[in-house]
Amino acid sequence: MTDQFQTRYTLLKRAKDPKDEAAWTEFFAYYKTFIYMLMRQMKVPQQDCDDLTQAVLLKVWKKLETFDPERAKFRTWFSTLIRNTVINHWDSVSRRQKRIEKYGESTIEPPTGLPSTPEFDAMFQREWEAYITNLAMSNIRPGCSKNALRVFELVMQEVPTSEIAIRLDLNPSTVSTLKGRVLEKLVREVRRLRSELEL
C-alpha cells in the first residue's frame, strides 16, 4: 500500500492527535461528503446541511481522542454521533421556535419525522454503500479508458451488451471484456476503501 493511502487504523489513530493536521485533513476529505449526503437523506433542509456537517466534524474532532474501539466499532460511534447531532440541533431549533412563537413570528421549519434508530441505521448503511461505490468509481476513473467507462455506464443503465456494441461500434466480446475490467477495478477499490474507512 502506498503512502498516499493510510490504513484505516493508522488514519484513525493519527486523526486522534489534534496536532496532526494532515491526518485530520485526510479524515475530513473522506467523510465530509458522506455526512452531507446523509443529512440530505434525513430531510435536513439544504440551508442547514453545511452547518450541521461542520458541527458533526467538530464533534468528531473533539471526541475522537476518547473513541474506544473496544466499546464500539467506529462506524457505530460515528453514526450515533451524526444522529444525535441532528436530533440535538432540532431540539434546539424547536425550543427557539417556541420562544419566537410566544413573542413573534416563527420562520424555522424542522424536518418532518426524523428517522428512528433502526431507520437511521438502514439509511446510514445505504448511504455509506453508495458513498463508497461513488468514491471508488471516482478513484478508478483515471485508470480506465473512455470506451471502458462508457461501456460500464451503459451496463449500469441496464443496456444489453448487443446494443452497447452497436452504439459504441465495438465487438460484443470487447464490450464484455471492458465491462469486466472496470468491474474488477471497482470491486478491488471498494474493498480497499472499506478496509481503510470502515472500522
C-alpha positions in Angstrom: 0.0 0.0 0.0 1.3 3.4 -0.9 1.9 6.3 1.4 -1.0 8.1 -0.3 -3.4 5.7 1.4 -3.1 5.2 5.1 -4.7 2.1 6.7 -7.9 2.8 8.5 -6.3 2.1 11.9 -3.4 4.4 11.1 -5.6 7.2 9.8 -7.9 7.0 12.8 -5.0 6.8 15.2 -3.3 9.8 13.6 -6.6 11.7 13.5 -7.0 11.2 17.2 -4.0 13.5 17.6 -5.4 17.1 17.5 -2.0 18.3 16.4 -1.8 16.1 13.2 -3.4 18.5 10.7 -2.6 16.2 7.7 -4.5 13.3 9.3 -7.4 15.5 10.1 -7.5 17.0 6.6 -7.5 13.4 5.1 -10.2 12.3 7.5 -12.2 15.4 6.7 -11.9 14.8 3.0 -13.1 11.2 3.3 -16.1 11.9 5.5 -17.4 15.4 4.8 -19.4 14.5 1.6 -20.8 11.4 3.2 -22.1 13.3 6.2 -23.7 15.9 3.9 -25.4 13.2 1.8 -26.7 11.6 5.0 -28.1 14.9 6.2 -30.0 15.3 2.9 -31.4 11.8 3.3 -32.6 12.7 6.8 -34.5 15.5 5.1 -32.5 18.2 6.8 -33.1 21.5 4.9 -30.3 22.2 2.5 -29.5 25.5 4.2 -28.8 23.7 7.4 -26.7 20.8 6.0 -23.4 22.7 5.8 -23.6 23.9 9.3 -24.7 20.5 10.7 -21.9 18.8 8.7 -19.4 21.2 10.2 -21.0 20.6 13.7 -20.6 16.8 13.3 -17.0 17.1 12.1 -16.2 19.5 15.0 -17.7 16.9 17.5 -15.7 14.1 15.8 -12.5 16.2 16.2 -13.2 17.0 19.8 -14.4 13.4 20.8 -12.1 11.3 18.6 -9.4 11.2 21.3 -11.9 9.4 23.6 -13.1 6.9 20.9 -12.5 3.4 22.2 -12.6 0.6 19.6 -13.1 -1.9 22.5 -16.5 -0.4 23.3 -17.9 0.1 19.7 -17.0 0.0 16.1 -16.0 3.3 14.6 -19.0 3.2 12.3 -21.4 2.7 15.2 -19.8 5.5 17.2 -19.8 7.8 14.1 -23.4 7.1 13.1 -24.6 7.7 16.7 -22.7 11.0 16.8 -24.3 12.1 13.5 -27.8 11.2 14.5 -27.5 12.8 18.0 -26.1 16.0 16.4 -29.2 16.3 14.2 -31.6 15.5 17.0 -29.9 18.0 19.3 -30.0 20.6 16.6 -33.7 20.2 16.0 -34.4 20.1 19.8 -32.6 23.5 20.0 -34.5 24.8 16.9 -37.8 23.6 18.4 -37.1 25.4 21.7 -36.1 28.6 19.9 -39.2 28.3 17.7 -41.5 28.1 20.7 -39.9 31.2 22.1 -40.3 33.0 18.8 -44.0 31.9 18.5 -44.6 33.2 22.0 -43.1 36.6 21.2 -43.4 36.9 17.5 -43.4 35.2 14.1 -41.7 31.8 13.5 -39.8 31.1 10.3 -38.0 27.9 11.1 -39.4 24.6 9.9 -37.7 21.4 11.3 -37.8 18.4 9.0 -40.8 16.2 9.4 -40.2 13.0 11.3 -36.6 12.3 11.9 -35.9 8.6 11.4 -36.0 6.1 14.3 -32.7 4.5 15.2 -33.4 1.3 13.1 -34.5 3.5 10.1 -31.4 5.7 10.6 -29.1 2.7 10.8 -30.6 1.3 7.5 -30.3 4.8 5.9 -26.7 5.1 7.1 -25.8 1.7 5.6 -27.4 2.6 2.2 -25.7 6.0 2.0 -22.4 4.5 3.1 -22.5 1.9 0.4 -23.5 4.4 -2.2 -20.7 6.8 -1.0 -18.0 4.1 -1.0 -19.1 3.0 -4.5 -19.1 6.5 -5.9 -15.7 7.3 -4.3 -14.3 4.0 -5.7 -15.6 4.9 -9.2 -14.1 8.3 -8.9 -10.7 6.8 -7.9 -10.6 4.3 -10.7 -11.8 6.6 -13.4 -8.4 8.0 -14.4 -7.0 4.4 -14.9 -9.8 3.4 -17.3 -10.2 4.1 -21.0 -13.0 6.3 -22.2 -14.5 3.3 -24.0 -14.4 1.1 -20.9 -16.1 3.8 -18.8 -18.8 4.4 -21.4 -19.4 0.7 -21.6 -19.7 0.4 -17.8 -22.1 3.4 -17.7 -24.3 1.8 -20.2 -24.2 -1.6 -18.4 -25.2 0.2 -15.2 -28.2 1.7 -17.2 -29.1 -2.0 -18.0 -28.4 -1.6 -21.7 -27.9 -5.0 -23.3 -24.4 -6.0 -24.4 -25.6 -6.3 -28.1 -27.0 -2.7 -28.0 -23.8 -1.3 -26.4 -21.8 -3.0 -29.1 -23.9 -1.3 -31.8 -23.9 2.1 -30.1 -20.1 2.2 -29.5 -19.2 0.3 -32.7 -17.5 -2.5 -30.7 -17.4 -6.2 -30.8 -19.8 -7.8 -28.2 -16.8 -9.7 -26.7 -14.9 -6.4 -26.4 -17.9 -4.9 -24.5 -17.8 -7.9 -22.1 -14.1 -7.6 -21.6 -14.2 -3.8 -20.9 -17.1 -4.3 -18.5 -15.2 -7.0 -16.7 -12.1 -4.8 -16.4 -13.9 -1.9 -14.9 -16.0 -4.1 -12.6 -12.8 -5.8 -11.4 -11.1 -2.5 -10.7 -14.2 -1.2 -9.0 -14.6 -4.2 -6.7 -11.0 -4.1 -5.8 -11.2 -0.3 -5.0 -14.4 -0.8 -3.0 -12.7 -3.4 -0.9 -9.7 -1.2 -0.4 -11.8 1.7 0.7 -13.9 -0.4 3.0 -10.7 -1.8 4.6 -9.5 1.8 5.2 -12.7 3.6 6.1 -14.7 1.0 7.9 -13.7 0.2 11.4 
